[in-house]
């Protein structure tokens, strides 16, 4: 692969992240999460645990690029509000596993439904085939990134 190709991938990935944040996360967060006292990183943690639970603090930190000290504070808050549960890792007693609690799962599912409704509105002007192609391309990008070894 040429250096120009890798620079183009870098540009496209940052463009995608910026556009996704601008067009969906920022707008939807204010409309969907305004009634919650949770910060955006709390919501991100809950979403990660919804899709892949349990996780260690280290794994969550890597997924969100959050330092361990900051992450511990976020996790403590979520535990206090009963959105997550901590348990000792049976394979390594030095580690804690973080689980989504039933209350946390219910919150995330409520938010996903609200987000899906907003997404339907935002994509209403597109043809079904165009939206399906976009979803397929996103799946391909996710599958590709999972294969990348760094």
HELIX and SHEET records of a PDB file:
HELIX    1   1 UNK A    3  UNK A   20  1                                  18    
HELIX    2   2 UNK A   21  UNK A   25  3                                   5    
HELIX    3   3 UNK A   26  UNK A   32  1                                   7    
HELIX    4   4 UNK A   40  UNK A   51  1                                  12    
HELIX    5   5 UNK A   57  UNK A   64  1                                   8    
HELIX    6   6 UNK A   68  UNK A   80  1                                  13    
HELIX    7   7 UNK A  102  UNK A  122  1                                  21    
HELIX    8   8 UNK A  128  UNK A  147  1                                  20    
SHEET    1   A 3 UNK A  55  UNK A  56  0                                        
SHEET    2   A 3 UNK A  92  UNK A 100 -1                                        
SHEET    3   A 3 UNK A  84  UNK A  89 -1                                        
END                                                                             
